[in-house]
Amino acid sequence: MSFIQHELMGNQADPISKDDDLLGGGHIDSMGIMRLVAFLETEFGVSVPPEDVTIENFETPRTIADYVQAACRGRS
């Protein structure tokens, strides 16, 4: 969540929670999602194919964490 809060949201005063709607809540835009995908691929060594960049996978910090955990398990 730190990357989202500091890099994508510009240190907005109100911290986000694990269940905040990132796109619907106006916290980040589509370009922010692309930056987030690049960060996840680098930071966690996962590959995020375009078809996985969906609202279901990237709606909240919790759904993002779930997606990354599943992607990491898939590498094993």
C-alpha positions in Angstrom: 0.0 0.0 0.0 3.0 2.3 0.5 3.7 2.4 -3.2 0.1 3.3 -4.0 -0.1 5.9 -1.2 3.2 7.6 -1.9 3.9 7.1 -5.6 0.4 7.0 -7.2 -1.6 9.2 -4.9 1.1 11.8 -4.1 1.0 11.4 -0.3 -2.7 12.6 0.0 -3.6 13.4 3.5 -6.1 10.6 4.0 -4.5 7.2 4.0 -6.2 4.4 2.1 -7.4 1.2 3.7 -7.1 -2.3 2.3 -10.7 -2.2 1.0 -10.7 1.3 -0.6 -11.9 1.3 -4.2 -8.8 2.7 -6.0 -10.4 3.4 -9.4 -14.0 4.1 -8.4 -12.9 6.2 -5.5 -10.7 8.3 -7.8 -7.5 7.5 -5.9 -5.6 6.4 -9.1 -6.3 6.5 -12.8 -5.6 4.1 -15.6 -2.0 5.3 -16.0 -1.5 4.7 -12.3 -2.7 1.1 -12.8 0.0 0.7 -15.5 2.6 2.1 -13.1 1.3 -0.3 -10.4 1.5 -3.3 -12.7 5.2 -2.4 -13.6 6.0 -2.0 -9.8 4.4 -5.4 -9.0 6.3 -7.2 -11.8 9.6 -5.7 -10.6 9.0 -5.9 -6.9 7.5 -9.4 -6.8 8.9 -11.0 -10.0 5.5 -11.8 -11.3 4.2 -11.4 -14.8 0.9 -9.6 -15.1 -0.7 -10.3 -18.5 -3.0 -7.7 -20.0 -6.0 -9.9 -19.5 -5.4 -10.0 -15.8 -5.6 -6.2 -15.4 -9.2 -6.1 -14.4 -11.4 -4.4 -11.9 -11.7 -7.7 -10.0 -7.9 -8.0 -9.6 -7.0 -4.3 -9.1 -10.0 -2.8 -7.4 -8.6 -2.5 -3.9 -5.3 -3.0 -2.1 -6.7 -6.3 -0.8 -7.6 -7.6 -4.2 -4.2 -6.6 -5.5 -2.5 -8.5 -2.7 -4.7 -11.5 -3.3 -3.8 -11.4 -7.0 0.0 -11.1 -6.3 -0.1 -14.0 -3.8 -1.9 -16.2 -6.3 0.6 -15.2 -9.0 3.5 -16.0 -6.7 2.0 -19.4 -5.9 1.7 -20.1 -9.6 5.4 -19.6 -10.1 6.3 -22.4 -7.6 
